[in-house]
């Protein structure tokens, strides 16, 4: 029997849902805009039901990357909500016989890279600026590069201050564009054989998407058939069998060198000690070593371990010779310090009675595990530290009133360090954050280093404190990007512009002694702090803009892939007179250049350009620290940010999404710097292989 028609005012369900709710299969109230679209700030439109049905459900829609690949079948990427169709995107339980496969044909030449015009004016469209800086009248970057021995003719940038985006209160809704968030969630095999999760924001996920794209365009290669592409590097270090812990402290000179290395190479990211109190404790440990608290000795040995791994002193100095002697010892001295700390007072065994010292120890253990390429262990240790911090109330501002000023400073800095590391590990592993800002006092992320409590114990604001607070502000942006962009199926330029407004405020709050130009001086005491702070900021821009870069890269290759793969004339039939129209390769190039010029005015294209610009700036910063002799070989933060930027540069050189005259310079120095780090770091050695095989495609 046919159901009777219900009057509109008595309906419990709307007669027609909007297009967005239909795609998402969510409840719609039929209003304009509907409640769901209004809450999510989406464009609410009501189209014909036939059109929506033709689209198909989200999990069945696919976007073809290339019309015709070299293998004869186009690779496809499934939009978020479904698995990737390429067999390379799903882990295999056993590794197939693809080891050692080599290319049987020479790699194609790089796409043409138009040169940038030196001194070109800043381009601003829809309030989005993608030049390097914001124009405070400082010396040009070309002159700064000459001072460091770089050739400015191979690296041309605008005369401004910071890479990124200018603020704009609103964006014209008519120019609003949406990019599909391509997902490449991965389960990678670690050395023990278990599968570990790596999410969309991770650089390893972006790397797998690029492997699919490159293979669909250029065919199989060492880059796309990497035998270790389904594995994640987790270092395994063990002390020799029968090793006995002596718990003896090193001589005072060695201790001073390791402590100096620790504070120098962690500033800007980590502040877990009051430095005045730490110096007093170190003096007391050597005056009366028999009466030292085991918990303090645990922290001291962890400082020694981290300081030894990260140490970098000018060649020829006494400090450099001491570090070289320790590293050449048959026994891994850093590992020995770490195990001494655990046997003296392991925070894992006293987790139920955790105090401030245990949070400090767990955070130091996290840094050490990151430095020796044990990311999953670091992720677990940091989670324990954050839970202990919650139990002690470090996340609430109102709990500080009961403590003396020095203790307030320590708790504030410790919580800020946990926050920075939480955002770093969540973004680099593609996993949920452990700290929700909704549960924490807002003042922790908004206060500057100028207040009295934050600088207790310092005559002037210390660069480590200033750097930490600058990193906290950048990490706050990274958390918002992870939540509002990488957890969605689509991202609009309007939403991204809101994030860009936050990015534009950051340089204005940065102290002058942490400006990126300070890193150009080899005599700068704040070189590492400046490097850390600016790399975190650049990576926040890369995370924000990378979805647009990937979407335009896919769309560009989707349009031109068939013609490039066949390398022949294209014939199209005319519907009106049944005649054939032939397009020559030169005409195709002219058409592509015209499309490129037209696309530059699109908001999405400006975000993609900002992604490339921030990546170029990242490589420039790291290269200058390397040229100044102040770049550690095993700094996990620098290596990760550097690799993420190098992948963007190589991807742009492959596709020419955003023409940039600095590509050749960046690729050359990315390989040089990563080769330097690969001498002692197994993680950098693995990343060097990826970069070189991508370059050789």
VOTOR-967623 format. One record per residue (C-alpha): x, y, z negated. Coordinates in steps of 0.02 Angstrom, whole numbers, m for minus. Layout:
BEGIN
{node {X; Y; Z}}
...
***
This chain:
BEGIN
{node {0; 0; 0}}
{node {64; 174; 43}}
{node {103; 280; m108}}
{node {m3; 440; m124}}
{node {84; 604; m87}}
{node {137; 697; m243}}
{node {113; 885; m255}}
{node {276; 983; m253}}
{node {245; 1059; m425}}
{node {222; 886; m501}}
{node {374; 801; m425}}
{node {501; 727; m544}}
{node {629; 706; m404}}
{node {675; 834; m273}}
{node {616; 802; m96}}
{node {787; 836; m20}}
{node {957; 844; m102}}
{node {1092; 961; m41}}
{node {1231; 896; 71}}
{node {1360; 898; m68}}
{node {1253; 797; m189}}
{node {1212; 673; m51}}
{node {1395; 644; m16}}
{node {1437; 627; m200}}
{node {1278; 526; m238}}
{node {1235; 642; m382}}
{node {1070; 706; m446}}
{node {1012; 868; m365}}
{node {873; 983; m428}}
{node {839; 1054; m255}}
{node {876; 1235; m304}}
{node {985; 1354; m203}}
{node {1117; 1335; m265}}
{node {1079; 1172; m356}}
{node {1137; 1144; m534}}
{node {1278; 1026; m484}}
{node {1352; 1142; m352}}
{node {1337; 1291; m466}}
{node {1427; 1200; m605}}
{node {1566; 1140; m489}}
{node {1575; 1305; m392}}
{node {1539; 1217; m228}}
{node {1454; 1278; m70}}
{node {1272; 1221; m80}}
{node {1192; 1188; 89}}
{node {1040; 1091; 147}}
{node {1063; 1009; 316}}
{node {963; 882; 414}}
{node {955; 707; 343}}
{node {1008; 634; 510}}
{node {1171; 730; 505}}
{node {1213; 669; 331}}
{node {1172; 490; 374}}
{node {1287; 498; 524}}
{node {1430; 547; 411}}
{node {1415; 389; 310}}
{node {1454; 368; 125}}
{node {1617; 441; 61}}
{node {1702; 275; 35}}
{node {1676; 228; 217}}
{node {1735; 389; 298}}
{node {1911; 393; 366}}
{node {2016; 524; 448}}
{node {2123; 464; 591}}
{node {2299; 530; 575}}
{node {2351; 510; 755}}
{node {2249; 478; 912}}
{node {2375; 351; 974}}
{node {2527; 290; 880}}
{node {2685; 213; 945}}
{node {2625; 45; 881}}
{node {2466; 54; 983}}
{node {2345; 71; 838}}
{node {2319; 233; 743}}
{node {2352; 233; 557}}
{node {2210; 295; 449}}
{node {2198; 373; 279}}
{node {2042; 351; 179}}
{node {1977; 502; 85}}
{node {1970; 490; m105}}
{node {1858; 355; m169}}
{node {1926; 214; m63}}
{node {2085; 119; m40}}
{node {2207; 161; 95}}
{node {2191; 56; 249}}
{node {2376; 39; 284}}
{node {2452; m119; 213}}
{node {2597; m17; 148}}
{node {2488; 71; 21}}
{node {2442; m80; m82}}
{node {2572; m172; m184}}
{node {2620; m346; m132}}
{node {2640; m480; m263}}
{node {2790; m550; m170}}
{node {2908; m452; m64}}
{node {2894; m502; 119}}
{node {3037; m529; 237}}
{node {3052; m347; 287}}
{node {3221; m325; 204}}
{node {3358; m266; 316}}
{node {3249; m221; 466}}
{node {3336; m91; 573}}
{node {3277; 28; 706}}
{node {3295; m41; 882}}
{node {3278; 128; 966}}
{node {3363; 296; 936}}
{node {3267; 416; 823}}
{node {3177; 560; 908}}
{node {3246; 735; 897}}
{node {3181; 855; 766}}
{node {3038; 968; 817}}
{node {3088; 1143; 867}}
{node {3110; 1261; 720}}
{node {3079; 1443; 761}}
{node {3197; 1559; 671}}
{node {3131; 1680; 542}}
{node {3162; 1863; 572}}
{node {3280; 1936; 441}}
{node {3202; 2075; 342}}
{node {3027; 2037; 403}}
{node {2890; 2126; 306}}
{node {2783; 2034; 181}}
{node {2630; 1952; 255}}
{node {2474; 1959; 147}}
{node {2309; 1881; 202}}
{node {2162; 1857; 85}}
{node {2272; 1912; m59}}
{node {2392; 1767; m36}}
{node {2575; 1806; m14}}
{node {2699; 1671; 29}}
{node {2862; 1764; 38}}
{node {2988; 1728; m97}}
{node {2962; 1877; m208}}
{node {2860; 2027; m258}}
{node {2975; 2174; m221}}
{node {3051; 2249; m378}}
{node {3191; 2334; m282}}
{node {3325; 2206; m328}}
{node {3469; 2163; m211}}
{node {3423; 2055; m63}}
{node {3443; 1869; m73}}
{node {3563; 1877; 75}}
{node {3688; 1980; m25}}
{node {3667; 1864; m174}}
{node {3706; 1715; m63}}
{node {3862; 1798; 4}}
{node {3922; 1814; m175}}
{node {3905; 1626; m197}}
{node {3986; 1582; m32}}
{node {3826; 1536; 61}}
{node {3797; 1589; 240}}
{node {3645; 1703; 241}}
{node {3625; 1679; 429}}
{node {3571; 1500; 392}}
{node {3456; 1547; 249}}
{node {3343; 1696; 281}}
{node {3218; 1753; 151}}
{node {3122; 1910; 114}}
{node {3192; 2038; m8}}
{node {3076; 2002; m153}}
{node {3076; 1920; m325}}
{node {2982; 1755; m343}}
{node {2913; 1621; m230}}
{node {2727; 1606; m231}}
{node {2564; 1694; m228}}
{node {2494; 1865; m265}}
{node {2338; 1885; m368}}
{node {2169; 1926; m299}}
{node {2011; 1940; m399}}
{node {1903; 1861; m265}}
{node {1915; 1781; m96}}
{node {1799; 1810; 50}}
{node {1680; 1663; 46}}
{node {1665; 1668; 235}}
{node {1850; 1620; 247}}
{node {1836; 1482; 117}}
{node {1901; 1315; 180}}
{node {1902; 1140; 107}}
{node {2039; 1011; 118}}
{node {2011; 826; 87}}
{node {2115; 759; m57}}
{node {2201; 608; 19}}
{node {2231; 479; m114}}
{node {2374; 357; m125}}
{node {2355; 284; m298}}
{node {2489; 153; m316}}
{node {2532; 2; m422}}
{node {2720; m18; m416}}
{node {2823; m164; m478}}
{node {2952; m129; m613}}
{node {3108; m238; m643}}
{node {3011; m349; m765}}
{node {2883; m393; m631}}
{node {2734; m299; m704}}
{node {2635; m174; m601}}
{node {2630; 5; m665}}
{node {2511; 143; m613}}
{node {2566; 297; m516}}
{node {2431; 426; m475}}
{node {2401; 555; m340}}
{node {2500; 701; m412}}
{node {2660; 598; m417}}
{node {2790; 630; m284}}
{node {2799; 441; m254}}
{node {2617; 445; m197}}
{node {2651; 588; m78}}
{node {2802; 492; m15}}
{node {2695; 341; 30}}
{node {2572; 449; 127}}
{node {2718; 523; 224}}
{node {2782; 349; 263}}
{node {2613; 306; 340}}
{node {2610; 466; 442}}
{node {2788; 449; 504}}
{node {2762; 267; 555}}
{node {2604; 312; 650}}
{node {2699; 445; 749}}
{node {2875; 376; 768}}
{node {2852; 191; 738}}
{node {2943; 81; 612}}
{node {3107; 141; 540}}
{node {3217; 117; 389}}
{node {3116; 254; 304}}
{node {2946; 174; 332}}
{node {3007; m6; 304}}
{node {3105; 32; 146}}
{node {3120; m139; 61}}
{node {3100; m58; m111}}
{node {2950; 51; m68}}
{node {2834; m53; m179}}
{node {2950; m49; m328}}
{node {2985; 83; m459}}
{node {3160; 106; m525}}
{node {3175; 72; m711}}
{node {3353; 62; m773}}
{node {3404; m80; m889}}
{node {3551; m49; m1005}}
{node {3614; m167; m1137}}
{node {3762; m161; m1255}}
{node {3886; m306; m1245}}
{node {3837; m463; m1338}}
{node {3905; m464; m1515}}
{node {3916; m275; m1526}}
{node {3919; m215; m1707}}
{node {3849; m47; m1758}}
{node {3978; 51; m1857}}
{node {3869; 206; m1884}}
{node {4028; 309; m1887}}
{node {4016; 488; m1831}}
{node {4132; 547; m1693}}
{node {4271; 669; m1736}}
{node {4213; 848; m1765}}
{node {4280; 913; m1600}}
{node {4184; 782; m1502}}
{node {4029; 816; m1606}}
{node {4038; 1003; m1571}}
{node {4057; 972; m1383}}
{node {3908; 852; m1378}}
{node {3799; 968; m1481}}
{node {3843; 1115; m1369}}
{node {3801; 1010; m1215}}
{node {3634; 961; m1290}}
{node {3576; 1137; m1328}}
{node {3641; 1207; m1163}}
{node {3563; 1076; m1051}}
{node {3393; 1066; m1136}}
{node {3357; 1251; m1162}}
{node {3202; 1313; m1076}}
{node {3114; 1145; m1099}}
{node {3155; 1081; m1272}}
{node {3166; 1169; m1441}}
{node {3154; 1044; m1583}}
{node {3276; 1118; m1709}}
{node {3305; 1280; m1800}}
{node {3482; 1308; m1738}}
{node {3542; 1391; m1897}}
{node {3478; 1246; m2002}}
{node {3550; 1121; m1878}}
{node {3724; 1198; m1890}}
{node {3715; 1192; m2080}}
{node {3662; 1010; m2075}}
{node {3804; 966; m1956}}
{node {3931; 1049; m2071}}
{node {3861; 955; m2222}}
{node {3870; 790; m2128}}
{node {4057; 807; m2104}}
{node {4093; 877; m2277}}
{node {4006; 733; m2367}}
{node {3964; 594; m2243}}
{node {3922; 467; m2379}}
{node {3773; 565; m2444}}
{node {3689; 608; m2280}}
{node {3504; 568; m2259}}
{node {3481; 422; m2135}}
{node {3340; 516; m2050}}
{node {3456; 662; m2016}}
{node {3590; 542; m1951}}
{node {3458; 468; m1835}}
{node {3423; 639; m1761}}
{node {3608; 681; m1750}}
{node {3649; 522; m1653}}
{node {3506; 555; m1533}}
{node {3575; 729; m1503}}
{node {3745; 652; m1466}}
{node {3667; 527; m1344}}
{node {3569; 659; m1248}}
{node {3715; 781; m1250}}
{node {3833; 651; m1176}}
{node {3715; 600; m1036}}
{node {3677; 779; m984}}
{node {3851; 852; m1013}}
{node {3923; 963; m876}}
{node {4076; 1071; m910}}
{node {4190; 1164; m789}}
{node {4321; 1051; m711}}
{node {4492; 1062; m795}}
{node {4429; 1119; m965}}
{node {4461; 1024; m1127}}
{node {4275; 990; m1142}}
{node {4268; 913; m968}}
{node {4416; 799; m1005}}
{node {4337; 743; m1169}}
{node {4172; 701; m1084}}
{node {4263; 607; m946}}
{node {4357; 504; m1075}}
{node {4195; 457; m1163}}
{node {4110; 409; m1000}}
{node {4257; 304; m942}}
{node {4252; 200; m1100}}
{node {4206; 18; m1062}}
{node {4071; 34; m1195}}
{node {3925; 147; m1148}}
{node {3947; 279; m1283}}
{node {3778; 361; m1252}}
{node {3690; 194; m1272}}
{node {3792; 163; m1430}}
{node {3734; 329; m1505}}
{node {3554; 286; m1461}}
{node {3560; 115; m1543}}
{node {3648; 187; m1695}}
{node {3502; 308; m1714}}
{node {3374; 167; m1706}}
{node {3464; 59; m1833}}
{node {3489; 204; m1954}}
{node {3305; 256; m1960}}
{node {3194; 198; m1818}}
{node {3041; 311; m1803}}
{node {2947; 167; m1721}}
{node {2955; 60; m1878}}
{node {2895; 203; m1990}}
{node {2759; 262; m1873}}
{node {2620; 251; m2004}}
{node {2712; 375; m2116}}
{node {2770; 487; m1975}}
{node {2829; 661; m2021}}
{node {2909; 804; m1928}}
{node {3075; 711; m1914}}
{node {2991; 563; m1828}}
{node {2911; 678; m1699}}
{node {3080; 756; m1668}}
{node {3159; 584; m1650}}
{node {3025; 519; m1532}}
{node {3041; 674; m1423}}
{node {3230; 657; m1417}}
{node {3210; 473; m1372}}
{node {3092; 527; m1233}}
{node {3224; 644; m1162}}
{node {3356; 508; m1169}}
{node {3243; 381; m1083}}
{node {3206; 504; m944}}
{node {3392; 538; m923}}
{node {3434; 353; m903}}
{node {3287; 324; m783}}
{node {3165; 234; m898}}
{node {3009; 336; m862}}
{node {2878; 214; m925}}
{node {2966; 198; m1092}}
{node {2976; 388; m1101}}
{node {2790; 401; m1064}}
{node {2749; 281; m1207}}
{node {2865; 367; m1332}}
{node {2795; 538; m1291}}
{node {2618; 475; m1320}}
{node {2667; 415; m1493}}
{node {2748; 583; m1532}}
{node {2593; 679; m1478}}
{node {2478; 569; m1583}}
{node {2589; 598; m1735}}
{node {2586; 785; m1699}}
{node {2397; 783; m1696}}
{node {2396; 695; m1865}}
{node {2507; 832; m1938}}
{node {2404; 973; m1865}}
{node {2537; 1045; m1752}}
{node {2405; 1084; m1621}}
{node {2309; 1207; m1730}}
{node {2368; 1384; m1765}}
{node {2272; 1398; m1929}}
{node {2378; 1260; m2009}}
{node {2534; 1369; m2002}}
{node {2481; 1488; m2141}}
{node {2529; 1366; m2278}}
{node {2710; 1352; m2218}}
{node {2859; 1467; m2238}}
{node {2909; 1567; m2082}}
{node {3053; 1452; m2034}}
{node {2938; 1300; m2041}}
{node {2807; 1390; m1939}}
{node {2935; 1425; m1804}}
{node {2992; 1244; m1802}}
{node {2815; 1175; m1789}}
{node {2768; 1299; m1653}}
{node {2921; 1260; m1547}}
{node {2902; 1073; m1573}}
{node {2722; 1078; m1514}}
{node {2769; 1185; m1365}}
{node {2903; 1059; m1316}}
{node {2778; 916; m1328}}
{node {2659; 1014; m1218}}
{node {2791; 1045; m1083}}
{node {2845; 863; m1080}}
{node {2666; 802; m1076}}
{node {2628; 905; m921}}
{node {2793; 852; m840}}
{node {2764; 666; m864}}
{node {2580; 675; m817}}
{node {2619; 767; m655}}
{node {2770; 660; m610}}
{node {2682; 495; m646}}
{node {2508; 546; m591}}
{node {2432; 496; m758}}
{node {2308; 582; m874}}
{node {2374; 713; m994}}
{node {2384; 670; m1178}}
{node {2355; 848; m1239}}
{node {2187; 927; m1201}}
{node {2195; 1116; m1215}}
{node {2014; 1117; m1273}}
{node {2073; 1037; m1436}}
{node {2218; 1157; m1465}}
{node {2234; 1336; m1520}}
{node {2241; 1451; m1370}}
{node {2375; 1560; m1450}}
{node {2502; 1421; m1426}}
{node {2495; 1451; m1237}}
{node {2468; 1639; m1233}}
{node {2589; 1708; m1364}}
{node {2752; 1783; m1304}}
{node {2921; 1761; m1384}}
{node {2921; 1937; m1451}}
{node {2830; 1898; m1613}}
{node {2926; 1881; m1774}}
{node {2887; 1700; m1810}}
{node {2944; 1637; m1641}}
{node {3115; 1715; m1662}}
{node {3150; 1677; m1843}}
{node {3335; 1640; m1862}}
{node {3389; 1739; m1709}}
{node {3456; 1917; m1707}}
{node {3384; 1940; m1532}}
{node {3258; 1834; m1436}}
{node {3354; 1677; m1393}}
{node {3352; 1623; m1209}}
{node {3300; 1448; m1262}}
{node {3146; 1517; m1350}}
{node {3105; 1636; m1209}}
{node {3128; 1497; m1083}}
{node {3018; 1376; m1179}}
{node {2875; 1498; m1185}}
{node {2892; 1535; m999}}
{node {2889; 1346; m966}}
{node {2735; 1330; m1075}}
{node {2644; 1457; m967}}
{node {2694; 1363; m809}}
{node {2644; 1197; m887}}
{node {2476; 1273; m930}}
{node {2451; 1308; m744}}
{node {2507; 1131; m700}}
{node {2378; 1060; m819}}
{node {2240; 1161; m738}}
{node {2297; 1106; m565}}
{node {2295; 923; m617}}
{node {2121; 941; m690}}
{node {2035; 1053; m562}}
{node {2119; 995; m402}}
{node {2194; 821; m415}}
{node {2041; 749; m502}}
{node {1927; 808; m361}}
{node {1888; 734; m191}}
{node {1901; 900; m102}}
{node {1988; 1062; m141}}
{node {1934; 1232; m76}}
{node {2044; 1382; m42}}
{node {1931; 1483; m157}}
{node {1969; 1369; m304}}
{node {2153; 1368; m259}}
{node {2154; 1557; m255}}
{node {2091; 1560; m434}}
{node {2243; 1455; m480}}
{node {2353; 1569; m375}}
{node {2294; 1718; m478}}
{node {2367; 1633; m632}}
{node {2531; 1596; m541}}
{node {2547; 1779; m491}}
{node {2545; 1836; m673}}
{node {2690; 1724; m724}}
{node {2834; 1824; m646}}
{node {2772; 1983; m729}}
{node {2791; 1904; m901}}
{node {2963; 1828; m867}}
{node {3105; 1910; m965}}
{node {3238; 1991; m858}}
{node {3377; 1877; m922}}
{node {3282; 1726; m854}}
{node {3253; 1797; m681}}
{node {3306; 1675; m546}}
{node {3443; 1792; m484}}
{node {3532; 1767; m650}}
{node {3565; 1587; m598}}
{node {3674; 1650; m455}}
{node {3813; 1701; m574}}
{node {3932; 1563; m625}}
{node {3968; 1661; m785}}
{node {3787; 1667; m840}}
{node {3761; 1586; m1011}}
{node {3578; 1561; m969}}
{node {3606; 1470; m804}}
{node {3521; 1306; m856}}
{node {3379; 1394; m948}}
{node {3348; 1503; m796}}
{node {3355; 1351; m682}}
{node {3232; 1251; m787}}
{node {3108; 1393; m806}}
{node {3103; 1438; m623}}
{node {3095; 1257; m564}}
{node {2941; 1224; m671}}
{node {2859; 1378; m597}}
{node {2903; 1329; m419}}
{node {2837; 1154; m447}}
{node {2671; 1223; m510}}
{node {2654; 1312; m341}}
{node {2702; 1154; m247}}
{node {2573; 1051; m341}}
{node {2440; 1182; m307}}
{node {2473; 1201; m121}}
{node {2531; 1026; m71}}
{node {2354; 961; m34}}
{node {2332; 1098; 97}}
{node {2503; 1063; 171}}
{node {2462; 877; 186}}
{node {2289; 911; 259}}
{node {2358; 1028; 393}}
{node {2500; 908; 430}}
{node {2376; 766; 457}}
{node {2262; 875; 563}}
{node {2407; 938; 669}}
{node {2470; 763; 707}}
{node {2293; 704; 736}}
{node {2276; 832; 876}}
{node {2448; 814; 955}}
{node {2498; 637; 909}}
{node {2428; 551; 1062}}
{node {2511; 668; 1183}}
{node {2677; 661; 1090}}
{node {2674; 471; 1078}}
{node {2640; 443; 1261}}
{node {2750; 588; 1320}}
{node {2653; 590; 1483}}
{node {2531; 703; 1571}}
{node {2357; 707; 1496}}
{node {2207; 691; 1611}}
{node {2034; 744; 1555}}
{node {1874; 724; 1651}}
{node {1765; 875; 1685}}
{node {1581; 849; 1649}}
{node {1524; 979; 1776}}
{node {1612; 931; 1938}}
{node {1688; 760; 1896}}
{node {1864; 825; 1935}}
{node {2022; 790; 1838}}
{node {2122; 923; 1747}}
{node {2307; 888; 1720}}
{node {2405; 967; 1576}}
{node {2594; 971; 1587}}
{node {2706; 956; 1433}}
{node {2755; 1140; 1445}}
{node {2572; 1190; 1447}}
{node {2544; 1078; 1296}}
{node {2684; 1168; 1203}}
{node {2610; 1337; 1247}}
{node {2440; 1278; 1185}}
{node {2516; 1216; 1023}}
{node {2605; 1382; 995}}
{node {2442; 1474; 1026}}
{node {2352; 1362; 901}}
{node {2492; 1392; 775}}
{node {2477; 1581; 791}}
{node {2289; 1569; 773}}
{node {2304; 1456; 622}}
{node {2419; 1574; 529}}
{node {2271; 1684; 486}}
{node {2180; 1542; 399}}
{node {2186; 1542; 209}}
{node {2231; 1357; 210}}
{node {2382; 1393; 320}}
{node {2444; 1524; 198}}
{node {2437; 1399; 56}}
{node {2534; 1274; 161}}
{node {2662; 1409; 196}}
{node {2676; 1445; 10}}
{node {2711; 1260; m20}}
{node {2857; 1264; 101}}
{node {2922; 1429; 32}}
{node {2921; 1367; m149}}
{node {3011; 1209; m92}}
{node {3145; 1310; m3}}
{node {3166; 1417; m158}}
{node {3184; 1262; m267}}
{node {3324; 1194; m158}}
{node {3410; 1362; m158}}
{node {3406; 1374; m349}}
{node {3476; 1199; m375}}
{node {3609; 1222; m242}}
{node {3670; 1380; m326}}
{node {3684; 1294; m495}}
{node {3782; 1157; m406}}
{node {3894; 1285; m322}}
{node {3926; 1369; m489}}
{node {3981; 1203; m564}}
{node {3844; 1204; m696}}
{node {3727; 1069; m628}}
{node {3724; 907; m731}}
{node {3725; 748; m628}}
{node {3591; 662; m733}}
{node {3464; 797; m772}}
{node {3297; 708; m743}}
{node {3195; 868; m731}}
{node {3304; 951; m600}}
{node {3317; 790; m498}}
{node {3128; 765; m495}}
{node {3086; 944; m448}}
{node {3226; 945; m320}}
{node {3167; 783; m238}}
{node {2986; 843; m230}}
{node {3042; 1001; m141}}
{node {3159; 907; m23}}
{node {3016; 794; 31}}
{node {2910; 945; 76}}
{node {3052; 1019; 176}}
{node {3083; 857; 271}}
{node {2897; 836; 302}}
{node {2886; 1012; 370}}
{node {3037; 984; 481}}
{node {2954; 827; 548}}
{node {2785; 908; 584}}
{node {2824; 1095; 595}}
{node {2665; 1136; 499}}
{node {2739; 1299; 436}}
{node {2882; 1362; 548}}
{node {3029; 1411; 440}}
{node {3206; 1452; 493}}
{node {3282; 1380; 333}}
{node {3243; 1197; 365}}
{node {3414; 1143; 430}}
{node {3504; 1233; 288}}
{node {3389; 1156; 157}}
{node {3402; 979; 224}}
{node {3592; 988; 231}}
{node {3609; 1051; 53}}
{node {3475; 935; m14}}
{node {3581; 788; 43}}
{node {3741; 865; m26}}
{node {3668; 900; m199}}
{node {3581; 732; m212}}
{node {3743; 645; m162}}
{node {3828; 735; m305}}
{node {3697; 675; m429}}
{node {3700; 498; m358}}
{node {3880; 473; m415}}
{node {3823; 432; m592}}
{node {3632; 427; m587}}
{node {3548; 271; m516}}
{node {3385; 366; m494}}
{node {3471; 498; m388}}
{node {3555; 360; m287}}
{node {3385; 288; m246}}
{node {3315; 459; m199}}
{node {3466; 494; m90}}
{node {3427; 340; 13}}
{node {3248; 400; 38}}
{node {3303; 574; 92}}
{node {3436; 513; 213}}
{node {3322; 386; 297}}
{node {3186; 517; 314}}
{node {3310; 638; 389}}
{node {3366; 506; 515}}
{node {3191; 468; 580}}
***
